[in-house]
């Protein structure tokens, strides 16, 4: 997920929309998690804190921050 710097849409609204779509997909297809690949460690820590509480996946992905997930 990325937001154009000139957009009037807030990042929080984008995230809530994406999470809502994931929950709807779960209802019709059986998905169990919403995955997120953070840009860097600072962004990773932001998603792991309140109000989101994303969790780290067990396996890392090379030199990028570890993928995060949120059970849905």
mmCIF file as Biopython writes it, N, C-alpha, C and O atoms, coordinates in Angstrom:
data_model
#
loop_
_atom_site.group_PDB
_atom_site.id
_atom_site.type_symbol
_atom_site.label_atom_id
_atom_site.label_alt_id
_atom_site.label_comp_id
_atom_site.label_asym_id
_atom_site.label_entity_id
_atom_site.label_seq_id
_atom_site.pdbx_PDB_ins_code
_atom_site.Cartn_x
_atom_site.Cartn_y
_atom_site.Cartn_z
_atom_site.occupancy
_atom_site.B_iso_or_equiv
_atom_site.auth_seq_id
_atom_site.auth_asym_id
_atom_site.pdbx_PDB_model_num
ATOM 1   N N  . UNK A ? 1  ? 0.850   -1.164  0.000  1.0 0.0 1  A 1 
ATOM 2   C CA . UNK A ? 1  ? 0.000   0.000   0.000  1.0 0.0 1  A 1 
ATOM 3   C C  . UNK A ? 1  ? 0.897   1.228   0.000  1.0 0.0 1  A 1 
ATOM 4   O O  . UNK A ? 1  ? 1.869   1.303   0.751  1.0 0.0 1  A 1 
ATOM 5   N N  . UNK A ? 2  ? 0.569   2.155   -0.823 1.0 0.0 2  A 1 
ATOM 6   C CA . UNK A ? 2  ? 1.322   3.406   -0.868 1.0 0.0 2  A 1 
ATOM 7   C C  . UNK A ? 2  ? 0.352   4.528   -1.209 1.0 0.0 2  A 1 
ATOM 8   O O  . UNK A ? 2  ? -0.642  4.321   -1.906 1.0 0.0 2  A 1 
ATOM 9   N N  . UNK A ? 3  ? 0.654   5.703   -0.711 1.0 0.0 3  A 1 
ATOM 10  C CA . UNK A ? 3  ? -0.201  6.866   -0.949 1.0 0.0 3  A 1 
ATOM 11  C C  . UNK A ? 3  ? 0.616   7.935   -1.648 1.0 0.0 3  A 1 
ATOM 12  O O  . UNK A ? 3  ? 1.742   8.237   -1.251 1.0 0.0 3  A 1 
ATOM 13  N N  . UNK A ? 4  ? 0.039   8.499   -2.687 1.0 0.0 4  A 1 
ATOM 14  C CA . UNK A ? 4  ? 0.667   9.614   -3.372 1.0 0.0 4  A 1 
ATOM 15  C C  . UNK A ? 4  ? 0.719   10.794  -2.406 1.0 0.0 4  A 1 
ATOM 16  O O  . UNK A ? 4  ? -0.280  11.102  -1.756 1.0 0.0 4  A 1 
ATOM 17  N N  . UNK A ? 5  ? 1.848   11.444  -2.307 1.0 0.0 5  A 1 
ATOM 18  C CA . UNK A ? 5  ? 2.023   12.564  -1.379 1.0 0.0 5  A 1 
ATOM 19  C C  . UNK A ? 5  ? 1.041   13.698  -1.652 1.0 0.0 5  A 1 
ATOM 20  O O  . UNK A ? 5  ? 0.739   14.470  -0.742 1.0 0.0 5  A 1 
ATOM 21  N N  . UNK A ? 6  ? 0.536   13.821  -2.869 1.0 0.0 6  A 1 
ATOM 22  C CA . UNK A ? 6  ? -0.403  14.884  -3.219 1.0 0.0 6  A 1 
ATOM 23  C C  . UNK A ? 6  ? -1.861  14.490  -3.000 1.0 0.0 6  A 1 
ATOM 24  O O  . UNK A ? 6  ? -2.758  15.306  -3.211 1.0 0.0 6  A 1 
ATOM 25  N N  . UNK A ? 7  ? -2.107  13.260  -2.583 1.0 0.0 7  A 1 
ATOM 26  C CA . UNK A ? 7  ? -3.472  12.772  -2.385 1.0 0.0 7  A 1 
ATOM 27  C C  . UNK A ? 7  ? -4.096  13.355  -1.122 1.0 0.0 7  A 1 
ATOM 28  O O  . UNK A ? 7  ? -3.403  13.616  -0.138 1.0 0.0 7  A 1 
ATOM 29  N N  . UNK A ? 8  ? -5.401  13.555  -1.160 1.0 0.0 8  A 1 
ATOM 30  C CA . UNK A ? 8  ? -6.134  14.020  0.015  1.0 0.0 8  A 1 
ATOM 31  C C  . UNK A ? 8  ? -6.511  12.864  0.940  1.0 0.0 8  A 1 
ATOM 32  O O  . UNK A ? 8  ? -6.938  13.092  2.071  1.0 0.0 8  A 1 
ATOM 33  N N  . UNK A ? 9  ? -6.357  11.635  0.472  1.0 0.0 9  A 1 
ATOM 34  C CA . UNK A ? 9  ? -6.719  10.458  1.265  1.0 0.0 9  A 1 
ATOM 35  C C  . UNK A ? 9  ? -5.655  10.231  2.330  1.0 0.0 9  A 1 
ATOM 36  O O  . UNK A ? 9  ? -4.460  10.274  2.041  1.0 0.0 9  A 1 
ATOM 37  N N  . UNK A ? 10 ? -6.090  9.991   3.557  1.0 0.0 10 A 1 
ATOM 38  C CA . UNK A ? 10 ? -5.173  9.734   4.664  1.0 0.0 10 A 1 
ATOM 39  C C  . UNK A ? 10 ? -4.748  8.261   4.656  1.0 0.0 10 A 1 
ATOM 40  O O  . UNK A ? 10 ? -5.517  7.383   4.265  1.0 0.0 10 A 1 
ATOM 41  N N  . UNK A ? 11 ? -3.522  8.012   5.089  1.0 0.0 11 A 1 
ATOM 42  C CA . UNK A ? 11 ? -3.005  6.648   5.164  1.0 0.0 11 A 1 
ATOM 43  C C  . UNK A ? 11 ? -3.874  5.742   6.015  1.0 0.0 11 A 1 
ATOM 44  O O  . UNK A ? 11 ? -4.053  4.569   5.687  1.0 0.0 11 A 1 
ATOM 45  N N  . UNK A ? 12 ? -4.418  6.270   7.104  1.0 0.0 12 A 1 
ATOM 46  C CA . UNK A ? 12 ? -5.285  5.479   7.983  1.0 0.0 12 A 1 
ATOM 47  C C  . UNK A ? 12 ? -6.507  4.979   7.215  1.0 0.0 12 A 1 
ATOM 48  O O  . UNK A ? 12 ? -6.919  3.832   7.389  1.0 0.0 12 A 1 
ATOM 49  N N  . UNK A ? 13 ? -7.086  5.825   6.373  1.0 0.0 13 A 1 
ATOM 50  C CA . UNK A ? 13 ? -8.261  5.414   5.597  1.0 0.0 13 A 1 
ATOM 51  C C  . UNK A ? 13 ? -7.903  4.324   4.591  1.0 0.0 13 A 1 
ATOM 52  O O  . UNK A ? 13 ? -8.676  3.389   4.380  1.0 0.0 13 A 1 
ATOM 53  N N  . UNK A ? 14 ? -6.727  4.445   3.972  1.0 0.0 14 A 1 
ATOM 54  C CA . UNK A ? 14 ? -6.287  3.398   3.049  1.0 0.0 14 A 1 
ATOM 55  C C  . UNK A ? 14 ? -6.133  2.062   3.769  1.0 0.0 14 A 1 
ATOM 56  O O  . UNK A ? 14 ? -6.559  1.025   3.262  1.0 0.0 14 A 1 
ATOM 57  N N  . UNK A ? 15 ? -5.521  2.092   4.954  1.0 0.0 15 A 1 
ATOM 58  C CA . UNK A ? 15 ? -5.312  0.858   5.699  1.0 0.0 15 A 1 
ATOM 59  C C  . UNK A ? 15 ? -6.638  0.247   6.141  1.0 0.0 15 A 1 
ATOM 60  O O  . UNK A ? 15 ? -6.825  -0.965  6.032  1.0 0.0 15 A 1 
ATOM 61  N N  . UNK A ? 16 ? -7.548  1.059   6.630  1.0 0.0 16 A 1 
ATOM 62  C CA . UNK A ? 16 ? -8.844  0.543   7.061  1.0 0.0 16 A 1 
ATOM 63  C C  . UNK A ? 16 ? -9.624  -0.051  5.895  1.0 0.0 16 A 1 
ATOM 64  O O  . UNK A ? 16 ? -10.307 -1.062  6.057  1.0 0.0 16 A 1 
ATOM 65  N N  . UNK A ? 17 ? -9.527  0.568   4.725  1.0 0.0 17 A 1 
ATOM 66  C CA . UNK A ? 17 ? -10.180 0.021   3.537  1.0 0.0 17 A 1 
ATOM 67  C C  . UNK A ? 17 ? -9.566  -1.322  3.156  1.0 0.0 17 A 1 
ATOM 68  O O  . UNK A ? 17 ? -10.289 -2.279  2.882  1.0 0.0 17 A 1 
ATOM 69  N N  . UNK A ? 18 ? -8.236  -1.396  3.137  1.0 0.0 18 A 1 
ATOM 70  C CA . UNK A ? 18 ? -7.554  -2.645  2.792  1.0 0.0 18 A 1 
ATOM 71  C C  . UNK A ? 18 ? -7.904  -3.758  3.782  1.0 0.0 18 A 1 
ATOM 72  O O  . UNK A ? 18 ? -8.145  -4.895  3.376  1.0 0.0 18 A 1 
ATOM 73  N N  . UNK A ? 19 ? -7.933  -3.439  5.063  1.0 0.0 19 A 1 
ATOM 74  C CA . UNK A ? 19 ? -8.269  -4.433  6.076  1.0 0.0 19 A 1 
ATOM 75  C C  . UNK A ? 19 ? -9.724  -4.882  5.933  1.0 0.0 19 A 1 
ATOM 76  O O  . UNK A ? 19 ? -10.023 -6.067  6.082  1.0 0.0 19 A 1 
ATOM 77  N N  . UNK A ? 20 ? -10.619 -3.956  5.649  1.0 0.0 20 A 1 
ATOM 78  C CA . UNK A ? 20 ? -12.019 -4.314  5.417  1.0 0.0 20 A 1 
ATOM 79  C C  . UNK A ? 20 ? -12.177 -5.233  4.217  1.0 0.0 20 A 1 
ATOM 80  O O  . UNK A ? 20 ? -12.955 -6.186  4.264  1.0 0.0 20 A 1 
ATOM 81  N N  . UNK A ? 21 ? -11.447 -4.955  3.142  1.0 0.0 21 A 1 
ATOM 82  C CA . UNK A ? 21 ? -11.491 -5.823  1.964  1.0 0.0 21 A 1 
ATOM 83  C C  . UNK A ? 21 ? -10.936 -7.215  2.283  1.0 0.0 21 A 1 
ATOM 84  O O  . UNK A ? 21 ? -11.460 -8.220  1.802  1.0 0.0 21 A 1 
ATOM 85  N N  . UNK A ? 22 ? -9.880  -7.269  3.091  1.0 0.0 22 A 1 
ATOM 86  C CA . UNK A ? 22 ? -9.313  -8.568  3.487  1.0 0.0 22 A 1 
ATOM 87  C C  . UNK A ? 22 ? -10.327 -9.364  4.307  1.0 0.0 22 A 1 
ATOM 88  O O  . UNK A ? 22 ? -10.463 -10.573 4.123  1.0 0.0 22 A 1 
ATOM 89  N N  . UNK A ? 23 ? -11.033 -8.693  5.204  1.0 0.0 23 A 1 
ATOM 90  C CA . UNK A ? 23 ? -12.053 -9.386  6.011  1.0 0.0 23 A 1 
ATOM 91  C C  . UNK A ? 23 ? -13.191 -9.899  5.135  1.0 0.0 23 A 1 
ATOM 92  O O  . UNK A ? 23 ? -13.716 -10.985 5.380  1.0 0.0 23 A 1 
ATOM 93  N N  . UNK A ? 24 ? -13.574 -9.138  4.124  1.0 0.0 24 A 1 
ATOM 94  C CA . UNK A ? 24 ? -14.607 -9.598  3.197  1.0 0.0 24 A 1 
ATOM 95  C C  . UNK A ? 24 ? -14.096 -10.794 2.386  1.0 0.0 24 A 1 
ATOM 96  O O  . UNK A ? 24 ? -14.836 -11.752 2.164  1.0 0.0 24 A 1 
ATOM 97  N N  . UNK A ? 25 ? -12.840 -10.740 1.946  1.0 0.0 25 A 1 
ATOM 98  C CA . UNK A ? 25 ? -12.255 -11.870 1.219  1.0 0.0 25 A 1 
ATOM 99  C C  . UNK A ? 25 ? -12.213 -13.115 2.096  1.0 0.0 25 A 1 
ATOM 100 O O  . UNK A ? 25 ? -12.425 -14.228 1.614  1.0 0.0 25 A 1 
ATOM 101 N N  . UNK A ? 26 ? -11.939 -12.927 3.381  1.0 0.0 26 A 1 
ATOM 102 C CA . UNK A ? 26 ? -11.942 -14.064 4.313  1.0 0.0 26 A 1 
ATOM 103 C C  . UNK A ? 26 ? -13.322 -14.715 4.340  1.0 0.0 26 A 1 
ATOM 104 O O  . UNK A ? 26 ? -13.439 -15.940 4.324  1.0 0.0 26 A 1 
ATOM 105 N N  . UNK A ? 27 ? -14.339 -13.907 4.380  1.0 0.0 27 A 1 
ATOM 106 C CA . UNK A ? 27 ? -15.702 -14.425 4.471  1.0 0.0 27 A 1 
ATOM 107 C C  . UNK A ? 27 ? -16.056 -15.290 3.265  1.0 0.0 27 A 1 
ATOM 108 O O  . UNK A ? 27 ? -16.756 -16.292 3.405  1.0 0.0 27 A 1 
ATOM 109 N N  . UNK A ? 28 ? -15.572 -14.906 2.075  1.0 0.0 28 A 1 
ATOM 110 C CA . UNK A ? 28 ? -15.957 -15.652 0.885  1.0 0.0 28 A 1 
ATOM 111 C C  . UNK A ? 28 ? -14.910 -16.659 0.403  1.0 0.0 28 A 1 
ATOM 112 O O  . UNK A ? 28 ? -15.219 -17.516 -0.424 1.0 0.0 28 A 1 
ATOM 113 N N  . UNK A ? 29 ? -13.669 -16.565 0.912  1.0 0.0 29 A 1 
ATOM 114 C CA . UNK A ? 29 ? -12.640 -17.476 0.395  1.0 0.0 29 A 1 
ATOM 115 C C  . UNK A ? 29 ? -11.835 -18.204 1.463  1.0 0.0 29 A 1 
ATOM 116 O O  . UNK A ? 29 ? -11.062 -19.102 1.130  1.0 0.0 29 A 1 
ATOM 117 N N  . UNK A ? 30 ? -11.989 -17.850 2.722  1.0 0.0 30 A 1 
ATOM 118 C CA . UNK A ? 30 ? -11.286 -18.566 3.781  1.0 0.0 30 A 1 
ATOM 119 C C  . UNK A ? 30 ? -9.897  -18.043 4.111  1.0 0.0 30 A 1 
ATOM 120 O O  . UNK A ? 30 ? -9.112  -18.764 4.727  1.0 0.0 30 A 1 
ATOM 121 N N  . UNK A ? 31 ? -9.561  -16.804 3.720  1.0 0.0 31 A 1 
ATOM 122 C CA . UNK A ? 31 ? -8.258  -16.247 4.095  1.0 0.0 31 A 1 
ATOM 123 C C  . UNK A ? 31 ? -8.122  -16.209 5.615  1.0 0.0 31 A 1 
ATOM 124 O O  . UNK A ? 31 ? -9.114  -16.070 6.330  1.0 0.0 31 A 1 
ATOM 125 N N  . UNK A ? 32 ? -6.889  -16.333 6.100  1.0 0.0 32 A 1 
ATOM 126 C CA . UNK A ? 32 ? -6.683  -16.335 7.550  1.0 0.0 32 A 1 
ATOM 127 C C  . UNK A ? 32 ? -5.803  -15.187 8.049  1.0 0.0 32 A 1 
ATOM 128 O O  . UNK A ? 32 ? -5.738  -14.949 9.255  1.0 0.0 32 A 1 
ATOM 129 N N  . UNK A ? 33 ? -5.121  -14.466 7.139  1.0 0.0 33 A 1 
ATOM 130 C CA . UNK A ? 33 ? -4.222  -13.397 7.583  1.0 0.0 33 A 1 
ATOM 131 C C  . UNK A ? 33 ? -4.124  -12.299 6.535  1.0 0.0 33 A 1 
ATOM 132 O O  . UNK A ? 33 ? -4.313  -12.524 5.340  1.0 0.0 33 A 1 
ATOM 133 N N  . UNK A ? 34 ? -3.825  -11.119 7.022  1.0 0.0 34 A 1 
ATOM 134 C CA . UNK A ? 34 ? -3.569  -9.943  6.188  1.0 0.0 34 A 1 
ATOM 135 C C  . UNK A ? 34 ? -2.073  -9.689  6.286  1.0 0.0 34 A 1 
ATOM 136 O O  . UNK A ? 34 ? -1.575  -9.396  7.373  1.0 0.0 34 A 1 
ATOM 137 N N  . UNK A ? 35 ? -1.338  -9.795  5.172  1.0 0.0 35 A 1 
ATOM 138 C CA . UNK A ? 35 ? 0.120   -9.674  5.185  1.0 0.0 35 A 1 
ATOM 139 C C  . UNK A ? 35 ? 0.561   -8.284  4.738  1.0 0.0 35 A 1 
ATOM 140 O O  . UNK A ? 35 ? -0.110  -7.617  3.950  1.0 0.0 35 A 1 
ATOM 141 N N  . UNK A ? 36 ? 1.707   -7.871  5.265  1.0 0.0 36 A 1 
ATOM 142 C CA . UNK A ? 36 ? 2.240   -6.542  4.997  1.0 0.0 36 A 1 
ATOM 143 C C  . UNK A ? 36 ? 3.758   -6.627  4.929  1.0 0.0 36 A 1 
ATOM 144 O O  . UNK A ? 36 ? 4.387   -7.196  5.821  1.0 0.0 36 A 1 
ATOM 145 N N  . UNK A ? 37 ? 4.350   -6.069  3.885  1.0 0.0 37 A 1 
ATOM 146 C CA . UNK A ? 37 ? 5.800   -5.994  3.761  1.0 0.0 37 A 1 
ATOM 147 C C  . UNK A ? 37 ? 6.231   -4.559  4.042  1.0 0.0 37 A 1 
ATOM 148 O O  . UNK A ? 37 ? 6.113   -3.699  3.170  1.0 0.0 37 A 1 
ATOM 149 N N  . UNK A ? 38 ? 6.731   -4.288  5.250  1.0 0.0 38 A 1 
ATOM 150 C CA . UNK A ? 38 ? 7.102   -2.917  5.598  1.0 0.0 38 A 1 
ATOM 151 C C  . UNK A ? 38 ? 8.304   -2.428  4.796  1.0 0.0 38 A 1 
ATOM 152 O O  . UNK A ? 38 ? 9.164   -3.210  4.391  1.0 0.0 38 A 1 
ATOM 153 N N  . UNK A ? 39 ? 8.341   -1.114  4.579  1.0 0.0 39 A 1 
ATOM 154 C CA . UNK A ? 39 ? 9.409   -0.481  3.804  1.0 0.0 39 A 1 
ATOM 155 C C  . UNK A ? 39 ? 10.767  -0.589  4.513  1.0 0.0 39 A 1 
ATOM 156 O O  . UNK A ? 39 ? 11.784  -0.857  3.874  1.0 0.0 39 A 1 
ATOM 157 N N  . UNK A ? 40 ? 10.778  -0.380  5.831  1.0 0.0 40 A 1 
ATOM 158 C CA . UNK A ? 40 ? 12.019  -0.448  6.595  1.0 0.0 40 A 1 
ATOM 159 C C  . UNK A ? 40 ? 11.679  -0.801  8.048  1.0 0.0 40 A 1 
ATOM 160 O O  . UNK A ? 40 ? 10.509  -0.991  8.383  1.0 0.0 40 A 1 
ATOM 161 N N  . UNK A ? 41 ? 12.688  -0.888  8.896  1.0 0.0 41 A 1 
ATOM 162 C CA . UNK A ? 41 ? 12.469  -1.298  10.290 1.0 0.0 41 A 1 
ATOM 163 C C  . UNK A ? 41 ? 11.626  -0.279  11.058 1.0 0.0 41 A 1 
ATOM 164 O O  . UNK A ? 41 ? 10.833  -0.663  11.918 1.0 0.0 41 A 1 
ATOM 165 N N  . UNK A ? 42 ? 11.784  0.999   10.764 1.0 0.0 42 A 1 
ATOM 166 C CA . UNK A ? 42 ? 10.991  2.019   11.449 1.0 0.0 42 A 1 
ATOM 167 C C  . UNK A ? 42 ? 9.498   1.837   11.143 1.0 0.0 42 A 1 
ATOM 168 O O  . UNK A ? 42 ? 8.657   1.910   12.039 1.0 0.0 42 A 1 
ATOM 169 N N  . UNK A ? 43 ? 9.189   1.602   9.874  1.0 0.0 43 A 1 
ATOM 170 C CA . UNK A ? 43 ? 7.803   1.364   9.468  1.0 0.0 43 A 1 
ATOM 171 C C  . UNK A ? 43 ? 7.303   0.049   10.069 1.0 0.0 43 A 1 
ATOM 172 O O  . UNK A ? 43 ? 6.151   -0.041  10.495 1.0 0.0 43 A 1 
ATOM 173 N N  . UNK A ? 44 ? 8.155   -0.957  10.103 1.0 0.0 44 A 1 
ATOM 174 C CA . UNK A ? 44 ? 7.787   -2.239  10.705 1.0 0.0 44 A 1 
ATOM 175 C C  . UNK A ? 44 ? 7.371   -2.067  12.160 1.0 0.0 44 A 1 
ATOM 176 O O  . UNK A ? 44 ? 6.357   -2.616  12.590 1.0 0.0 44 A 1 
ATOM 177 N N  . UNK A ? 45 ? 8.149   -1.308  12.912 1.0 0.0 45 A 1 
ATOM 178 C CA . UNK A ? 45 ? 7.824   -1.087  14.322 1.0 0.0 45 A 1 
ATOM 179 C C  . UNK A ? 45 ? 6.503   -0.328  14.472 1.0 0.0 45 A 1 
ATOM 180 O O  . UNK A ? 45 ? 5.734   -0.595  15.396 1.0 0.0 45 A 1 
ATOM 181 N N  . UNK A ? 46 ? 6.241   0.608   13.571 1.0 0.0 46 A 1 
ATOM 182 C CA . UNK A ? 46 ? 4.986   1.361   13.622 1.0 0.0 46 A 1 
ATOM 183 C C  . UNK A ? 46 ? 3.794   0.420   13.508 1.0 0.0 46 A 1 
ATOM 184 O O  . UNK A ? 46 ? 2.825   0.545   14.257 1.0 0.0 46 A 1 
ATOM 185 N N  . UNK A ? 47 ? 3.867   -0.537  12.557 1.0 0.0 47 A 1 
ATOM 186 C CA . UNK A ? 47 ? 2.751   -1.466  12.364 1.0 0.0 47 A 1 
ATOM 187 C C  . UNK A ? 47 ? 2.620   -2.470  13.504 1.0 0.0 47 A 1 
ATOM 188 O O  . UNK A ? 47 ? 1.539   -3.013  13.725 1.0 0.0 47 A 1 
ATOM 189 N N  . UNK A ? 48 ? 3.702   -2.720  14.224 1.0 0.0 48 A 1 
ATOM 190 C CA . UNK A ? 48 ? 3.642   -3.685  15.330 1.0 0.0 48 A 1 
ATOM 191 C C  . UNK A ? 48 ? 3.068   -3.072  16.608 1.0 0.0 48 A 1 
ATOM 192 O O  . UNK A ? 48 ? 2.696   -3.797  17.531 1.0 0.0 48 A 1 
ATOM 193 N N  . UNK A ? 49 ? 2.996   -1.749  16.666 1.0 0.0 49 A 1 
ATOM 194 C CA . UNK A ? 49 ? 2.496   -1.064  17.855 1.0 0.0 49 A 1 
ATOM 195 C C  . UNK A ? 49 ? 0.994   -0.806  17.732 1.0 0.0 49 A 1 
ATOM 196 O O  . UNK A ? 49 ? 0.397   -1.050  16.684 1.0 0.0 49 A 1 
ATOM 197 N N  . UNK A ? 50 ? 0.389   -0.306  18.822 1.0 0.0 50 A 1 
ATOM 198 C CA . UNK A ? 50 ? -1.030  0.047   18.821 1.0 0.0 50 A 1 
ATOM 199 C C  . UNK A ? 50 ? -1.282  1.139   17.797 1.0 0.0 50 A 1 
ATOM 200 O O  . UNK A ? 50 ? -0.432  2.016   17.644 1.0 0.0 50 A 1 
ATOM 201 N N  . UNK A ? 51 ? -2.369  1.133   17.109 1.0 0.0 51 A 1 
ATOM 202 C CA . UNK A ? 51 ? -3.526  0.261   17.323 1.0 0.0 51 A 1 
ATOM 203 C C  . UNK A ? 51 ? -3.519  -0.996  16.467 1.0 0.0 51 A 1 
ATOM 204 O O  . UNK A ? 51 ? -4.470  -1.775  16.521 1.0 0.0 51 A 1 
ATOM 205 N N  . UNK A ? 52 ? -2.451  -1.217  15.665 1.0 0.0 52 A 1 
ATOM 206 C CA . UNK A ? 52 ? -2.481  -2.308  14.681 1.0 0.0 52 A 1 
ATOM 207 C C  . UNK A ? 52 ? -2.071  -3.664  15.242 1.0 0.0 52 A 1 
ATOM 208 O O  . UNK A ? 52 ? -2.786  -4.648  15.047 1.0 0.0 52 A 1 
ATOM 209 N N  . UNK A ? 53 ? -0.952  -3.737  15.925 1.0 0.0 53 A 1 
ATOM 210 C CA . UNK A ? 53 ? -0.460  -4.981  16.537 1.0 0.0 53 A 1 
ATOM 211 C C  . UNK A ? 53 ? -0.178  -6.097  15.523 1.0 0.0 53 A 1 
ATOM 212 O O  . UNK A ? 53 ? -0.493  -7.262  15.767 1.0 0.0 53 A 1 
ATOM 213 N N  . UNK A ? 54 ? 0.422   -5.725  14.378 1.0 0.0 54 A 1 
ATOM 214 C CA . UNK A ? 54 ? 0.844   -6.755  13.422 1.0 0.0 54 A 1 
ATOM 215 C C  . UNK A ? 54 ? 1.908   -7.625  14.083 1.0 0.0 54 A 1 
ATOM 216 O O  . UNK A ? 54 ? 2.623   -7.174  14.978 1.0 0.0 54 A 1 
ATOM 217 N N  . UNK A ? 55 ? 2.006   -8.866  13.639 1.0 0.0 55 A 1 
ATOM 218 C CA . UNK A ? 55 ? 2.992   -9.815  14.162 1.0 0.0 55 A 1 
ATOM 219 C C  . UNK A ? 55 ? 4.019   -10.128 13.076 1.0 0.0 55 A 1 
ATOM 220 O O  . UNK A ? 55 ? 3.717   -10.072 11.884 1.0 0.0 55 A 1 
ATOM 221 N N  . UNK A ? 56 ? 5.234   -10.457 13.505 1.0 0.0 56 A 1 
ATOM 222 C CA . UNK A ? 56 ? 6.284   -10.835 12.554 1.0 0.0 56 A 1 
ATOM 223 C C  . UNK A ? 56 ? 6.102   -12.278 12.119 1.0 0.0 56 A 1 
ATOM 224 O O  . UNK A ? 56 ? 5.767   -13.144 12.927 1.0 0.0 56 A 1 
ATOM 225 N N  . UNK A ? 57 ? 6.325   -12.531 10.828 1.0 0.0 57 A 1 
ATOM 226 C CA . UNK A ? 57 ? 6.370   -13.903 10.332 1.0 0.0 57 A 1 
ATOM 227 C C  . UNK A ? 57 ? 7.664   -14.533 10.828 1.0 0.0 57 A 1 
ATOM 228 O O  . UNK A ? 57 ? 8.610   -13.817 11.158 1.0 0.0 57 A 1 
ATOM 229 N N  . UNK A ? 58 ? 7.721   -15.836 10.885 1.0 0.0 58 A 1 
ATOM 230 C CA . UNK A ? 58 ? 8.912   -16.510 11.399 1.0 0.0 58 A 1 
ATOM 231 C C  . UNK A ? 58 ? 10.119  -16.350 10.488 1.0 0.0 58 A 1 
ATOM 232 O O  . UNK A ? 58 ? 11.234  -16.144 10.969 1.0 0.0 58 A 1 
ATOM 233 N N  . UNK A ? 59 ? 9.914   -16.441 9.189  1.0 0.0 59 A 1 
ATOM 234 C CA . UNK A ? 59 ? 11.040  -16.372 8.249  1.0 0.0 59 A 1 
ATOM 235 C C  . UNK A ? 59 ? 11.244  -14.950 7.751  1.0 0.0 59 A 1 
ATOM 236 O O  . UNK A ? 59 ? 10.282  -14.253 7.429  1.0 0.0 59 A 1 
ATOM 237 N N  . UNK A ? 60 ? 12.489  -14.527 7.689  1.0 0.0 60 A 1 
ATOM 238 C CA . UNK A ? 60 ? 12.821  -13.228 7.132  1.0 0.0 60 A 1 
ATOM 239 C C  . UNK A ? 60 ? 12.822  -13.278 5.617  1.0 0.0 60 A 1 
ATOM 240 O O  . UNK A ? 60 ? 12.680  -14.348 5.025  1.0 0.0 60 A 1 
ATOM 241 N N  . UNK A ? 61 ? 12.980  -12.125 4.989  1.0 0.0 61 A 1 
ATOM 242 C CA . UNK A ? 61 ? 12.977  -12.071 3.527  1.0 0.0 61 A 1 
ATOM 243 C C  . UNK A ? 61 ? 14.232  -11.362 3.025  1.0 0.0 61 A 1 
ATOM 244 O O  . UNK A ? 61 ? 14.151  -10.318 2.377  1.0 0.0 61 A 1 
ATOM 245 N N  . UNK A ? 62 ? 15.390  -11.940 3.331  1.0 0.0 62 A 1 
ATOM 246 C CA . UNK A ? 62 ? 16.648  -11.356 2.869  1.0 0.0 62 A 1 
ATOM 247 C C  . UNK A ? 62 ? 17.019  -10.109 3.632  1.0 0.0 62 A 1 
ATOM 248 O O  . UNK A ? 62 ? 16.998  -10.095 4.863  1.0 0.0 62 A 1 
ATOM 249 N N  . UNK A ? 63 ? 17.365  -9.044  2.894  1.0 0.0 63 A 1 
ATOM 250 C CA . UNK A ? 63 ? 17.804  -7.808  3.537  1.0 0.0 63 A 1 
ATOM 251 C C  . UNK A ? 63 ? 16.646  -6.853  3.844  1.0 0.0 63 A 1 
ATOM 252 O O  . UNK A ? 63 ? 16.865  -5.768  4.383  1.0 0.0 63 A 1 
ATOM 253 N N  . UNK A ? 64 ? 15.425  -7.248  3.506  1.0 0.0 64 A 1 
ATOM 254 C CA . UNK A ? 64 ? 14.243  -6.423  3.800  1.0 0.0 64 A 1 
ATOM 255 C C  . UNK A ? 64 ? 13.714  -6.761  5.183  1.0 0.0 64 A 1 
ATOM 256 O O  . UNK A ? 64 ? 13.987  -7.844  5.699  1.0 0.0 64 A 1 
ATOM 257 N N  . UNK A ? 65 ? 12.966  -5.859  5.788  1.0 0.0 65 A 1 
ATOM 258 C CA . UNK A ? 65 ? 12.359  -6.174  7.090  1.0 0.0 65 A 1 
ATOM 259 C C  . UNK A ? 65 ? 11.441  -7.392  6.975  1.0 0.0 65 A 1 
ATOM 260 O O  . UNK A ? 65 ? 10.884  -7.662  5.911  1.0 0.0 65 A 1 
ATOM 261 N N  . UNK A ? 66 ? 11.295  -8.103  8.052  1.0 0.0 66 A 1 
ATOM 262 C CA . UNK A ? 66 ? 10.458  -9.298  8.084  1.0 0.0 66 A 1 
ATOM 263 C C  . UNK A ? 66 ? 9.012   -8.948  7.755  1.0 0.0 66 A 1 
ATOM 264 O O  . UNK A ? 66 ? 8.480   -7.944  8.227  1.0 0.0 66 A 1 
ATOM 265 N N  . UNK A ? 67 ? 8.379   -9.799  6.933  1.0 0.0 67 A 1 
ATOM 266 C CA . UNK A ? 67 ? 6.972   -9.636  6.610  1.0 0.0 67 A 1 
ATOM 267 C C  . UNK A ? 67 ? 6.148   -9.679  7.893  1.0 0.0 67 A 1 
ATOM 268 O O  . UNK A ? 67 ? 6.460   -10.432 8.816  1.0 0.0 67 A 1 
ATOM 269 N N  . UNK A ? 68 ? 5.110   -8.875  7.943  1.0 0.0 68 A 1 
ATOM 270 C CA . UNK A ? 68 ? 4.215   -8.821  9.085  1.0 0.0 68 A 1 
ATOM 271 C C  . UNK A ? 68 ? 2.862   -9.389  8.698  1.0 0.0 68 A 1 
ATOM 272 O O  . UNK A ? 68 ? 2.502   -9.397  7.521  1.0 0.0 68 A 1 
ATOM 273 N N  . UNK A ? 69 ? 2.113   -9.862  9.678  1.0 0.0 69 A 1 
ATOM 274 C CA . UNK A ? 69 ? 0.766   -10.339 9.395  1.0 0.0 69 A 1 
ATOM 275 C C  . UNK A ? 69 ? -0.173  -9.998  10.548 1.0 0.0 69 A 1 
ATOM 276 O O  . UNK A ? 69 ? 0.246   -9.761  11.681 1.0 0.0 69 A 1 
ATOM 277 N N  . UNK A ? 70 ? -1.452  -9.985  10.211 1.0 0.0 70 A 1 
ATOM 278 C CA . UNK A ? 70 ? -2.506  -9.730  11.168 1.0 0.0 70 A 1 
ATOM 279 C C  . UNK A ? 70 ? -3.577  -10.781 10.950 1.0 0.0 70 A 1 
ATOM 280 O O  . UNK A ? 70 ? -4.181  -10.819 9.878  1.0 0.0 70 A 1 
ATOM 281 N N  . UNK A ? 71 ? -3.834  -11.645 11.942 1.0 0.0 71 A 1 
ATOM 282 C CA . UNK A ? 71 ? -4.918  -12.630 11.757 1.0 0.0 71 A 1 
ATOM 283 C C  . UNK A ? 71 ? -6.237  -11.892 11.499 1.0 0.0 71 A 1 
ATOM 284 O O  . UNK A ? 71 ? -6.517  -10.865 12.117 1.0 0.0 71 A 1 
ATOM 285 N N  . UNK A ? 72 ? -7.034  -12.428 10.585 1.0 0.0 72 A 1 
ATOM 286 C CA . UNK A ? 72 ? -8.327  -11.781 10.307 1.0 0.0 72 A 1 
ATOM 287 C C  . UNK A ? 72 ? -9.465  -12.751 10.517 1.0 0.0 72 A 1 
ATOM 288 O O  . UNK A ? 72 ? -10.627 -12.389 10.332 1.0 0.0 72 A 1 
#
